[in-house]
Amino acid sequence: MTRPAGAWREYGPLELTPILAAALEAFYEQGFHGTPVRDIARRVGQTVPALYYHHENKEGVFTALVEEATSDLDWRVRQAVEEAGERPDLQLVNAVEAIVLHMAHRTRLAALDFELRHLSPANRKRYAARRKEIEVLVTRIVSDGVAEGLFVAKRPAETARALLGMLQSIGRWYHPDGGPLSPDELAERYVDIALMTVGVHKRPAARPRRRARSA
């Protein structure tokens, strides 16, 4: 799917089926274990057998939402890094901004990350593989920055994991409707923290932003 330049910064309503939308709210409010299938069915105005027609079981519903979360994050990070050009410092800025914006704008999807223990081994393995792709990308950015003398990091892989762990934790406390920071303000702060982590004390000049074309 081709997306216009800068689309990774744009967020609209999630395009979920009624079942998935109801399940996302239920999981966010009650957690996976605390959400019975009949509650999801009640929220969407269907019977439990009708829900099972679309999804094999509760884990099937949960897995579909996790897939939505990982897919949304993946394309945004990759487009952000691509638009940064060849400079690792700008790539890191964009990658961190993309991850933070996802965590802040897709709070309910991001919160699913803390319920992954309920996935079956096969589904957990598939999700871990998607997360690993982003970890490899960020590790490559940090390694390239060190090689070019832009970053200071004795262990790029560990540094990348530390940065991603820091960003992932945003989902534990950030509430876009009840906090002092907007998603953009939050991203600005975390970009500064990420740069300081790799020894950059002055933010690199950003590439000019191209306006996204209307759909």
mmCIF file of the C-alpha atoms, coordinates in Angstrom:
data_MODEL
# 
_entry.id   MODEL 
# 
loop_
_atom_site.group_PDB 
_atom_site.id 
_atom_site.type_symbol 
_atom_site.label_atom_id 
_atom_site.label_alt_id 
_atom_site.label_comp_id 
_atom_site.label_asym_id 
_atom_site.label_entity_id 
_atom_site.label_seq_id 
_atom_site.pdbx_PDB_ins_code 
_atom_site.Cartn_x 
_atom_site.Cartn_y 
_atom_site.Cartn_z 
_atom_site.occupancy 
_atom_site.B_iso_or_equiv 
_atom_site.pdbx_formal_charge 
_atom_site.auth_seq_id 
_atom_site.auth_comp_id 
_atom_site.auth_asym_id 
_atom_site.auth_atom_id 
_atom_site.pdbx_PDB_model_num 
ATOM 1   C CA . MET A 1 1   ? 0.000   0.000   0.000  1.00 0.00 ? 1   MET A CA 1 
ATOM 2   C CA . THR A 1 2   ? 1.408   3.364   -1.060 1.00 0.00 ? 2   THR A CA 1 
ATOM 3   C CA . ARG A 1 3   ? 1.030   6.136   1.507  1.00 0.00 ? 3   ARG A CA 1 
ATOM 4   C CA . PRO A 1 4   ? 1.705   9.843   0.959  1.00 0.00 ? 4   PRO A CA 1 
ATOM 5   C CA . ALA A 1 5   ? 4.821   11.431  2.428  1.00 0.00 ? 5   ALA A CA 1 
ATOM 6   C CA . GLY A 1 6   ? 4.381   12.357  6.056  1.00 0.00 ? 6   GLY A CA 1 
ATOM 7   C CA . ALA A 1 7   ? 1.445   9.983   6.550  1.00 0.00 ? 7   ALA A CA 1 
ATOM 8   C CA . TRP A 1 8   ? 3.249   8.426   9.521  1.00 0.00 ? 8   TRP A CA 1 
ATOM 9   C CA . ARG A 1 9   ? 2.488   11.546  11.539 1.00 0.00 ? 9   ARG A CA 1 
ATOM 10  C CA . GLU A 1 10  ? -1.217  11.532  10.700 1.00 0.00 ? 10  GLU A CA 1 
ATOM 11  C CA . TYR A 1 11  ? -3.758  9.793   12.908 1.00 0.00 ? 11  TYR A CA 1 
ATOM 12  C CA . GLY A 1 12  ? -7.436  9.322   12.272 1.00 0.00 ? 12  GLY A CA 1 
ATOM 13  C CA . PRO A 1 13  ? -10.025 7.007   13.810 1.00 0.00 ? 13  PRO A CA 1 
ATOM 14  C CA . LEU A 1 14  ? -9.121  3.336   13.861 1.00 0.00 ? 14  LEU A CA 1 
ATOM 15  C CA . GLU A 1 15  ? -10.821 1.357   11.120 1.00 0.00 ? 15  GLU A CA 1 
ATOM 16  C CA . LEU A 1 16  ? -11.903 -1.659  13.140 1.00 0.00 ? 16  LEU A CA 1 
ATOM 17  C CA . THR A 1 17  ? -14.862 -3.975  12.789 1.00 0.00 ? 17  THR A CA 1 
ATOM 18  C CA . PRO A 1 18  ? -17.556 -3.480  15.445 1.00 0.00 ? 18  PRO A CA 1 
ATOM 19  C CA . ILE A 1 19  ? -16.401 -6.653  17.192 1.00 0.00 ? 19  ILE A CA 1 
ATOM 20  C CA . LEU A 1 20  ? -12.771 -5.557  17.336 1.00 0.00 ? 20  LEU A CA 1 
ATOM 21  C CA . ALA A 1 21  ? -13.709 -2.019  18.420 1.00 0.00 ? 21  ALA A CA 1 
ATOM 22  C CA . ALA A 1 22  ? -15.826 -3.391  21.271 1.00 0.00 ? 22  ALA A CA 1 
ATOM 23  C CA . ALA A 1 23  ? -13.130 -5.875  22.266 1.00 0.00 ? 23  ALA A CA 1 
ATOM 24  C CA . LEU A 1 24  ? -10.451 -3.181  22.302 1.00 0.00 ? 24  LEU A CA 1 
ATOM 25  C CA . GLU A 1 25  ? -12.462 -1.086  24.740 1.00 0.00 ? 25  GLU A CA 1 
ATOM 26  C CA . ALA A 1 26  ? -13.183 -4.111  26.919 1.00 0.00 ? 26  ALA A CA 1 
ATOM 27  C CA . PHE A 1 27  ? -9.557  -5.276  27.012 1.00 0.00 ? 27  PHE A CA 1 
ATOM 28  C CA . TYR A 1 28  ? -8.384  -1.737  27.800 1.00 0.00 ? 28  TYR A CA 1 
ATOM 29  C CA . GLU A 1 29  ? -10.849 -1.383  30.666 1.00 0.00 ? 29  GLU A CA 1 
ATOM 30  C CA . GLN A 1 30  ? -10.720 -4.890  32.121 1.00 0.00 ? 30  GLN A CA 1 
ATOM 31  C CA . GLY A 1 31  ? -7.684  -6.662  30.695 1.00 0.00 ? 31  GLY A CA 1 
ATOM 32  C CA . PHE A 1 32  ? -7.712  -9.849  28.665 1.00 0.00 ? 32  PHE A CA 1 
ATOM 33  C CA . HIS A 1 33  ? -8.316  -12.195 31.584 1.00 0.00 ? 33  HIS A CA 1 
ATOM 34  C CA . GLY A 1 34  ? -11.085 -10.014 33.032 1.00 0.00 ? 34  GLY A CA 1 
ATOM 35  C CA . THR A 1 35  ? -13.041 -9.752  29.782 1.00 0.00 ? 35  THR A CA 1 
ATOM 36  C CA . PRO A 1 36  ? -15.511 -12.574 29.107 1.00 0.00 ? 36  PRO A CA 1 
ATOM 37  C CA . VAL A 1 37  ? -16.543 -13.217 25.524 1.00 0.00 ? 37  VAL A CA 1 
ATOM 38  C CA . ARG A 1 38  ? -20.162 -12.535 26.412 1.00 0.00 ? 38  ARG A CA 1 
ATOM 39  C CA . ASP A 1 39  ? -19.184 -8.995  27.441 1.00 0.00 ? 39  ASP A CA 1 
ATOM 40  C CA . ILE A 1 40  ? -17.656 -8.334  24.032 1.00 0.00 ? 40  ILE A CA 1 
ATOM 41  C CA . ALA A 1 41  ? -20.765 -9.753  22.371 1.00 0.00 ? 41  ALA A CA 1 
ATOM 42  C CA . ARG A 1 42  ? -23.003 -7.606  24.563 1.00 0.00 ? 42  ARG A CA 1 
ATOM 43  C CA . ARG A 1 43  ? -21.084 -4.442  23.735 1.00 0.00 ? 43  ARG A CA 1 
ATOM 44  C CA . VAL A 1 44  ? -21.440 -5.042  20.013 1.00 0.00 ? 44  VAL A CA 1 
ATOM 45  C CA . GLY A 1 45  ? -25.029 -6.241  20.206 1.00 0.00 ? 45  GLY A CA 1 
ATOM 46  C CA . GLN A 1 46  ? -24.378 -9.784  18.999 1.00 0.00 ? 46  GLN A CA 1 
ATOM 47  C CA . THR A 1 47  ? -24.679 -13.262 20.414 1.00 0.00 ? 47  THR A CA 1 
ATOM 48  C CA . VAL A 1 48  ? -21.627 -15.250 21.461 1.00 0.00 ? 48  VAL A CA 1 
ATOM 49  C CA . PRO A 1 49  ? -22.142 -17.776 18.611 1.00 0.00 ? 49  PRO A CA 1 
ATOM 50  C CA . ALA A 1 50  ? -22.272 -14.872 16.132 1.00 0.00 ? 50  ALA A CA 1 
ATOM 51  C CA . LEU A 1 51  ? -18.955 -13.573 17.487 1.00 0.00 ? 51  LEU A CA 1 
ATOM 52  C CA . TYR A 1 52  ? -17.414 -17.024 17.126 1.00 0.00 ? 52  TYR A CA 1 
ATOM 53  C CA . TYR A 1 53  ? -18.483 -17.019 13.481 1.00 0.00 ? 53  TYR A CA 1 
ATOM 54  C CA . HIS A 1 54  ? -15.958 -14.200 12.883 1.00 0.00 ? 54  HIS A CA 1 
ATOM 55  C CA . HIS A 1 55  ? -13.266 -15.190 15.389 1.00 0.00 ? 55  HIS A CA 1 
ATOM 56  C CA . GLU A 1 56  ? -12.377 -18.650 16.657 1.00 0.00 ? 56  GLU A CA 1 
ATOM 57  C CA . ASN A 1 57  ? -12.216 -17.601 20.303 1.00 0.00 ? 57  ASN A CA 1 
ATOM 58  C CA . LYS A 1 58  ? -11.266 -14.730 22.587 1.00 0.00 ? 58  LYS A CA 1 
ATOM 59  C CA . GLU A 1 59  ? -7.609  -15.164 21.763 1.00 0.00 ? 59  GLU A CA 1 
ATOM 60  C CA . GLY A 1 60  ? -8.516  -14.885 18.081 1.00 0.00 ? 60  GLY A CA 1 
ATOM 61  C CA . VAL A 1 61  ? -10.069 -11.489 18.757 1.00 0.00 ? 61  VAL A CA 1 
ATOM 62  C CA . PHE A 1 62  ? -7.068  -10.434 20.802 1.00 0.00 ? 62  PHE A CA 1 
ATOM 63  C CA . THR A 1 63  ? -4.636  -11.648 18.130 1.00 0.00 ? 63  THR A CA 1 
ATOM 64  C CA . ALA A 1 64  ? -6.432  -9.643  15.452 1.00 0.00 ? 64  ALA A CA 1 
ATOM 65  C CA . LEU A 1 65  ? -6.017  -6.511  17.556 1.00 0.00 ? 65  LEU A CA 1 
ATOM 66  C CA . VAL A 1 66  ? -2.335  -7.242  18.214 1.00 0.00 ? 66  VAL A CA 1 
ATOM 67  C CA . GLU A 1 67  ? -1.842  -7.650  14.469 1.00 0.00 ? 67  GLU A CA 1 
ATOM 68  C CA . GLU A 1 68  ? -3.490  -4.263  13.909 1.00 0.00 ? 68  GLU A CA 1 
ATOM 69  C CA . ALA A 1 69  ? -1.198  -2.675  16.511 1.00 0.00 ? 69  ALA A CA 1 
ATOM 70  C CA . THR A 1 70  ? 2.014   -4.161  15.135 1.00 0.00 ? 70  THR A CA 1 
ATOM 71  C CA . SER A 1 71  ? 1.115   -3.408  11.521 1.00 0.00 ? 71  SER A CA 1 
ATOM 72  C CA . ASP A 1 72  ? 0.273   0.204   12.345 1.00 0.00 ? 72  ASP A CA 1 
ATOM 73  C CA . LEU A 1 73  ? 3.545   0.722   14.195 1.00 0.00 ? 73  LEU A CA 1 
ATOM 74  C CA . ASP A 1 74  ? 5.646   -1.086  11.596 1.00 0.00 ? 74  ASP A CA 1 
ATOM 75  C CA . TRP A 1 75  ? 4.691   0.949   8.548  1.00 0.00 ? 75  TRP A CA 1 
ATOM 76  C CA . ARG A 1 76  ? 4.881   4.235   10.447 1.00 0.00 ? 76  ARG A CA 1 
ATOM 77  C CA . VAL A 1 77  ? 8.403   3.592   11.739 1.00 0.00 ? 77  VAL A CA 1 
ATOM 78  C CA . ARG A 1 78  ? 9.640   2.391   8.365  1.00 0.00 ? 78  ARG A CA 1 
ATOM 79  C CA . GLN A 1 79  ? 8.210   5.366   6.498  1.00 0.00 ? 79  GLN A CA 1 
ATOM 80  C CA . ALA A 1 80  ? 9.598   7.756   9.119  1.00 0.00 ? 80  ALA A CA 1 
ATOM 81  C CA . VAL A 1 81  ? 13.094  6.304   8.809  1.00 0.00 ? 81  VAL A CA 1 
ATOM 82  C CA . GLU A 1 82  ? 12.957  6.306   5.016  1.00 0.00 ? 82  GLU A CA 1 
ATOM 83  C CA . GLU A 1 83  ? 11.941  9.961   4.952  1.00 0.00 ? 83  GLU A CA 1 
ATOM 84  C CA . ALA A 1 84  ? 14.917  10.868  7.149  1.00 0.00 ? 84  ALA A CA 1 
ATOM 85  C CA . GLY A 1 85  ? 17.319  10.070  4.320  1.00 0.00 ? 85  GLY A CA 1 
ATOM 86  C CA . GLU A 1 86  ? 20.737  8.505   4.935  1.00 0.00 ? 86  GLU A CA 1 
ATOM 87  C CA . ARG A 1 87  ? 21.710  10.281  8.154  1.00 0.00 ? 87  ARG A CA 1 
ATOM 88  C CA . PRO A 1 88  ? 21.481  8.043   11.238 1.00 0.00 ? 88  PRO A CA 1 
ATOM 89  C CA . ASP A 1 89  ? 20.849  10.973  13.583 1.00 0.00 ? 89  ASP A CA 1 
ATOM 90  C CA . LEU A 1 90  ? 17.792  12.072  11.615 1.00 0.00 ? 90  LEU A CA 1 
ATOM 91  C CA . GLN A 1 91  ? 16.689  8.468   11.269 1.00 0.00 ? 91  GLN A CA 1 
ATOM 92  C CA . LEU A 1 92  ? 16.797  8.067   15.047 1.00 0.00 ? 92  LEU A CA 1 
ATOM 93  C CA . VAL A 1 93  ? 14.830  11.280  15.540 1.00 0.00 ? 93  VAL A CA 1 
ATOM 94  C CA . ASN A 1 94  ? 12.113  10.126  13.160 1.00 0.00 ? 94  ASN A CA 1 
ATOM 95  C CA . ALA A 1 95  ? 12.019  6.553   14.461 1.00 0.00 ? 95  ALA A CA 1 
ATOM 96  C CA . VAL A 1 96  ? 11.597  7.683   18.068 1.00 0.00 ? 96  VAL A CA 1 
ATOM 97  C CA . GLU A 1 97  ? 8.993   10.265  17.096 1.00 0.00 ? 97  GLU A CA 1 
ATOM 98  C CA . ALA A 1 98  ? 7.035   7.642   15.145 1.00 0.00 ? 98  ALA A CA 1 
ATOM 99  C CA . ILE A 1 99  ? 7.050   5.188   18.048 1.00 0.00 ? 99  ILE A CA 1 
ATOM 100 C CA . VAL A 1 100 ? 6.027   7.800   20.608 1.00 0.00 ? 100 VAL A CA 1 
ATOM 101 C CA . LEU A 1 101 ? 3.224   9.126   18.416 1.00 0.00 ? 101 LEU A CA 1 
ATOM 102 C CA . HIS A 1 102 ? 1.934   5.587   17.991 1.00 0.00 ? 102 HIS A CA 1 
ATOM 103 C CA . MET A 1 103 ? 2.036   4.983   21.752 1.00 0.00 ? 103 MET A CA 1 
ATOM 104 C CA . ALA A 1 104 ? 0.240   8.275   22.415 1.00 0.00 ? 104 ALA A CA 1 
ATOM 105 C CA . HIS A 1 105 ? -2.368  8.236   19.643 1.00 0.00 ? 105 HIS A CA 1 
ATOM 106 C CA . ARG A 1 106 ? -3.055  4.490   19.770 1.00 0.00 ? 106 ARG A CA 1 
ATOM 107 C CA . THR A 1 107 ? -3.078  4.190   23.551 1.00 0.00 ? 107 THR A CA 1 
ATOM 108 C CA . ARG A 1 108 ? -5.557  1.321   23.665 1.00 0.00 ? 108 ARG A CA 1 
ATOM 109 C CA . LEU A 1 109 ? -3.704  -0.687  21.042 1.00 0.00 ? 109 LEU A CA 1 
ATOM 110 C CA . ALA A 1 110 ? -0.389  -0.004  22.773 1.00 0.00 ? 110 ALA A CA 1 
ATOM 111 C CA . ALA A 1 111 ? -1.800  -1.275  26.073 1.00 0.00 ? 111 ALA A CA 1 
ATOM 112 C CA . LEU A 1 112 ? -2.316  -4.711  24.519 1.00 0.00 ? 112 LEU A CA 1 
ATOM 113 C CA . ASP A 1 113 ? 1.444   -5.168  24.769 1.00 0.00 ? 113 ASP A CA 1 
ATOM 114 C CA . PHE A 1 114 ? 1.132   -5.742  28.500 1.00 0.00 ? 114 PHE A CA 1 
ATOM 115 C CA . GLU A 1 115 ? -1.331  -8.609  27.985 1.00 0.00 ? 115 GLU A CA 1 
ATOM 116 C CA . LEU A 1 116 ? 0.753   -10.681 25.590 1.00 0.00 ? 116 LEU A CA 1 
ATOM 117 C CA . ARG A 1 117 ? 1.306   -13.424 28.159 1.00 0.00 ? 117 ARG A CA 1 
ATOM 118 C CA . HIS A 1 118 ? -2.200  -14.614 27.298 1.00 0.00 ? 118 HIS A CA 1 
ATOM 119 C CA . LEU A 1 119 ? -1.246  -15.443 23.717 1.00 0.00 ? 119 LEU A CA 1 
ATOM 120 C CA . SER A 1 120 ? -0.524  -19.006 22.722 1.00 0.00 ? 120 SER A CA 1 
ATOM 121 C CA . PRO A 1 121 ? 3.151   -19.789 22.036 1.00 0.00 ? 121 PRO A CA 1 
ATOM 122 C CA . ALA A 1 122 ? 2.621   -19.725 18.257 1.00 0.00 ? 122 ALA A CA 1 
ATOM 123 C CA . ASN A 1 123 ? 0.915   -16.324 18.290 1.00 0.00 ? 123 ASN A CA 1 
ATOM 124 C CA . ARG A 1 124 ? 3.421   -14.944 20.781 1.00 0.00 ? 124 ARG A CA 1 
ATOM 125 C CA . LYS A 1 125 ? 6.268   -16.078 18.536 1.00 0.00 ? 125 LYS A CA 1 
ATOM 126 C CA . ARG A 1 126 ? 4.753   -14.333 15.523 1.00 0.00 ? 126 ARG A CA 1 
ATOM 127 C CA . TYR A 1 127 ? 4.334   -11.105 17.478 1.00 0.00 ? 127 TYR A CA 1 
ATOM 128 C CA . ALA A 1 128 ? 7.888   -11.346 18.824 1.00 0.00 ? 128 ALA A CA 1 
ATOM 129 C CA . ALA A 1 129 ? 9.175   -11.638 15.266 1.00 0.00 ? 129 ALA A CA 1 
ATOM 130 C CA . ARG A 1 130 ? 7.432   -8.390  14.287 1.00 0.00 ? 130 ARG A CA 1 
ATOM 131 C CA . ARG A 1 131 ? 8.878   -6.606  17.318 1.00 0.00 ? 131 ARG A CA 1 
ATOM 132 C CA . LYS A 1 132 ? 12.303  -7.963  16.487 1.00 0.00 ? 132 LYS A CA 1 
ATOM 133 C CA . GLU A 1 133 ? 12.164  -6.329  13.060 1.00 0.00 ? 133 GLU A CA 1 
ATOM 134 C CA . ILE A 1 134 ? 11.831  -2.897  14.652 1.00 0.00 ? 134 ILE A CA 1 
ATOM 135 C CA . GLU A 1 135 ? 14.565  -3.707  17.156 1.00 0.00 ? 135 GLU A CA 1 
ATOM 136 C CA . VAL A 1 136 ? 16.891  -4.705  14.300 1.00 0.00 ? 136 VAL A CA 1 
ATOM 137 C CA . LEU A 1 137 ? 16.076  -1.465  12.479 1.00 0.00 ? 137 LEU A CA 1 
ATOM 138 C CA . VAL A 1 138 ? 16.814  0.721   15.519 1.00 0.00 ? 138 VAL A CA 1 
ATOM 139 C CA . THR A 1 139 ? 19.991  -1.264  16.247 1.00 0.00 ? 139 THR A CA 1 
ATOM 140 C CA . ARG A 1 140 ? 21.153  -0.663  12.688 1.00 0.00 ? 140 ARG A CA 1 
ATOM 141 C CA . ILE A 1 141 ? 20.505  3.071   13.068 1.00 0.00 ? 141 ILE A CA 1 
ATOM 142 C CA . VAL A 1 142 ? 22.501  3.239   16.308 1.00 0.00 ? 142 VAL A CA 1 
ATOM 143 C CA . SER A 1 143 ? 25.333  1.143   14.834 1.00 0.00 ? 143 SER A CA 1 
ATOM 144 C CA . ASP A 1 144 ? 25.506  3.346   11.737 1.00 0.00 ? 144 ASP A CA 1 
ATOM 145 C CA . GLY A 1 145 ? 25.567  6.449   13.915 1.00 0.00 ? 145 GLY A CA 1 
ATOM 146 C CA . VAL A 1 146 ? 28.468  5.067   15.925 1.00 0.00 ? 146 VAL A CA 1 
ATOM 147 C CA . ALA A 1 147 ? 30.351  4.092   12.757 1.00 0.00 ? 147 ALA A CA 1 
ATOM 148 C CA . GLU A 1 148 ? 29.936  7.599   11.358 1.00 0.00 ? 148 GLU A CA 1 
ATOM 149 C CA . GLY A 1 149 ? 31.058  9.260   14.589 1.00 0.00 ? 149 GLY A CA 1 
ATOM 150 C CA . LEU A 1 150 ? 27.636  10.775  15.274 1.00 0.00 ? 150 LEU A CA 1 
ATOM 151 C CA . PHE A 1 151 ? 26.722  8.615   18.275 1.00 0.00 ? 151 PHE A CA 1 
ATOM 152 C CA . VAL A 1 152 ? 28.527  7.321   21.322 1.00 0.00 ? 152 VAL A CA 1 
ATOM 153 C CA . ALA A 1 153 ? 27.363  3.837   22.283 1.00 0.00 ? 153 ALA A CA 1 
ATOM 154 C CA . LYS A 1 154 ? 29.686  1.025   23.315 1.00 0.00 ? 154 LYS A CA 1 
ATOM 155 C CA . ARG A 1 155 ? 26.978  -1.579  22.790 1.00 0.00 ? 155 ARG A CA 1 
ATOM 156 C CA . PRO A 1 156 ? 24.568  -0.515  20.027 1.00 0.00 ? 156 PRO A CA 1 
ATOM 157 C CA . ALA A 1 157 ? 22.271  -3.535  20.371 1.00 0.00 ? 157 ALA A CA 1 
ATOM 158 C CA . GLU A 1 158 ? 21.805  -3.036  24.116 1.00 0.00 ? 158 GLU A CA 1 
ATOM 159 C CA . THR A 1 159 ? 21.368  0.699   23.587 1.00 0.00 ? 159 THR A CA 1 
ATOM 160 C CA . ALA A 1 160 ? 18.638  0.075   21.024 1.00 0.00 ? 160 ALA A CA 1 
ATOM 161 C CA . ARG A 1 161 ? 16.834  -2.326  23.366 1.00 0.00 ? 161 ARG A CA 1 
ATOM 162 C CA . ALA A 1 162 ? 17.067  0.185   26.202 1.00 0.00 ? 162 ALA A CA 1 
ATOM 163 C CA . LEU A 1 163 ? 15.583  2.915   24.023 1.00 0.00 ? 163 LEU A CA 1 
ATOM 164 C CA . LEU A 1 164 ? 12.733  0.683   22.858 1.00 0.00 ? 164 LEU A CA 1 
ATOM 165 C CA . GLY A 1 165 ? 12.022  -0.424  26.423 1.00 0.00 ? 165 GLY A CA 1 
ATOM 166 C CA . MET A 1 166 ? 11.820  3.205   27.493 1.00 0.00 ? 166 MET A CA 1 
ATOM 167 C CA . LEU A 1 167 ? 9.381   4.014   24.682 1.00 0.00 ? 167 LEU A CA 1 
ATOM 168 C CA . GLN A 1 168 ? 7.267   0.926   25.318 1.00 0.00 ? 168 GLN A CA 1 
ATOM 169 C CA . SER A 1 169 ? 6.769   1.986   28.944 1.00 0.00 ? 169 SER A CA 1 
ATOM 170 C CA . ILE A 1 170 ? 4.821   5.052   27.785 1.00 0.00 ? 170 ILE A CA 1 
ATOM 171 C CA . GLY A 1 171 ? 1.782   2.811   27.439 1.00 0.00 ? 171 GLY A CA 1 
ATOM 172 C CA . ARG A 1 172 ? 1.770   2.223   31.194 1.00 0.00 ? 172 ARG A CA 1 
ATOM 173 C CA . TRP A 1 173 ? 1.131   5.810   32.191 1.00 0.00 ? 173 TRP A CA 1 
ATOM 174 C CA . TYR A 1 174 ? 0.222   8.060   29.280 1.00 0.00 ? 174 TYR A CA 1 
ATOM 175 C CA . HIS A 1 175 ? -3.401  9.142   28.905 1.00 0.00 ? 175 HIS A CA 1 
ATOM 176 C CA . PRO A 1 176 ? -3.960  11.572  26.019 1.00 0.00 ? 176 PRO A CA 1 
ATOM 177 C CA . ASP A 1 177 ? -7.233  12.898  27.484 1.00 0.00 ? 177 ASP A CA 1 
ATOM 178 C CA . GLY A 1 178 ? -6.011  13.536  30.997 1.00 0.00 ? 178 GLY A CA 1 
ATOM 179 C CA . GLY A 1 179 ? -2.365  14.549  30.890 1.00 0.00 ? 179 GLY A CA 1 
ATOM 180 C CA . PRO A 1 180 ? -0.429  17.775  30.546 1.00 0.00 ? 180 PRO A CA 1 
ATOM 181 C CA . LEU A 1 181 ? 1.415   16.709  27.384 1.00 0.00 ? 181 LEU A CA 1 
ATOM 182 C CA . SER A 1 182 ? 0.043   16.370  23.875 1.00 0.00 ? 182 SER A CA 1 
ATOM 183 C CA . PRO A 1 183 ? 1.361   13.512  21.706 1.00 0.00 ? 183 PRO A CA 1 
ATOM 184 C CA . ASP A 1 184 ? 3.596   15.950  19.816 1.00 0.00 ? 184 ASP A CA 1 
ATOM 185 C CA . GLU A 1 185 ? 5.000   17.419  23.033 1.00 0.00 ? 185 GLU A CA 1 
ATOM 186 C CA . LEU A 1 186 ? 5.616   13.954  24.395 1.00 0.00 ? 186 LEU A CA 1 
ATOM 187 C CA . ALA A 1 187 ? 7.453   12.955  21.227 1.00 0.00 ? 187 ALA A CA 1 
ATOM 188 C CA . GLU A 1 188 ? 9.643   16.070  21.432 1.00 0.00 ? 188 GLU A CA 1 
ATOM 189 C CA . ARG A 1 189 ? 10.751  15.170  24.953 1.00 0.00 ? 189 ARG A CA 1 
ATOM 190 C CA . TYR A 1 190 ? 11.491  11.560  24.180 1.00 0.00 ? 190 TYR A CA 1 
ATOM 191 C CA . VAL A 1 191 ? 13.445  12.450  21.052 1.00 0.00 ? 191 VAL A CA 1 
ATOM 192 C CA . ASP A 1 192 ? 15.690  14.642  23.230 1.00 0.00 ? 192 ASP A CA 1 
ATOM 193 C CA . ILE A 1 193 ? 16.138  11.803  25.741 1.00 0.00 ? 193 ILE A CA 1 
ATOM 194 C CA . ALA A 1 194 ? 16.978  9.331   22.961 1.00 0.00 ? 194 ALA A CA 1 
ATOM 195 C CA . LEU A 1 195 ? 19.563  11.671  21.455 1.00 0.00 ? 195 LEU A CA 1 
ATOM 196 C CA . MET A 1 196 ? 21.209  12.261  24.821 1.00 0.00 ? 196 MET A CA 1 
ATOM 197 C CA . THR A 1 197 ? 21.337  8.486   25.331 1.00 0.00 ? 197 THR A CA 1 
ATOM 198 C CA . VAL A 1 198 ? 23.568  8.162   22.259 1.00 0.00 ? 198 VAL A CA 1 
ATOM 199 C CA . GLY A 1 199 ? 25.649  11.209  23.143 1.00 0.00 ? 199 GLY A CA 1 
ATOM 200 C CA . VAL A 1 200 ? 23.982  13.838  20.952 1.00 0.00 ? 200 VAL A CA 1 
ATOM 201 C CA . HIS A 1 201 ? 23.362  17.055  22.865 1.00 0.00 ? 201 HIS A CA 1 
ATOM 202 C CA . LYS A 1 202 ? 22.070  19.209  20.041 1.00 0.00 ? 202 LYS A CA 1 
ATOM 203 C CA . ARG A 1 203 ? 19.159  18.128  17.908 1.00 0.00 ? 203 ARG A CA 1 
ATOM 204 C CA . PRO A 1 204 ? 20.177  17.760  14.244 1.00 0.00 ? 204 PRO A CA 1 
ATOM 205 C CA . ALA A 1 205 ? 18.569  20.074  11.733 1.00 0.00 ? 205 ALA A CA 1 
ATOM 206 C CA . ALA A 1 206 ? 15.440  18.395  10.462 1.00 0.00 ? 206 ALA A CA 1 
ATOM 207 C CA . ARG A 1 207 ? 14.735  17.757  6.831  1.00 0.00 ? 207 ARG A CA 1 
ATOM 208 C CA . PRO A 1 208 ? 11.970  20.035  5.467  1.00 0.00 ? 208 PRO A CA 1 
ATOM 209 C CA . ARG A 1 209 ? 8.603   18.431  5.962  1.00 0.00 ? 209 ARG A CA 1 
ATOM 210 C CA . ARG A 1 210 ? 6.636   17.771  2.810  1.00 0.00 ? 210 ARG A CA 1 
ATOM 211 C CA . ARG A 1 211 ? 2.924   18.294  3.078  1.00 0.00 ? 211 ARG A CA 1 
ATOM 212 C CA . ALA A 1 212 ? 0.946   15.122  2.675  1.00 0.00 ? 212 ALA A CA 1 
ATOM 213 C CA . ARG A 1 213 ? -1.329  15.079  -0.335 1.00 0.00 ? 213 ARG A CA 1 
ATOM 214 C CA . SER A 1 214 ? -5.047  14.835  0.230  1.00 0.00 ? 214 SER A CA 1 
ATOM 215 C CA . ALA A 1 215 ? -6.517  11.423  -0.308 1.00 0.00 ? 215 ALA A CA 1 
# 
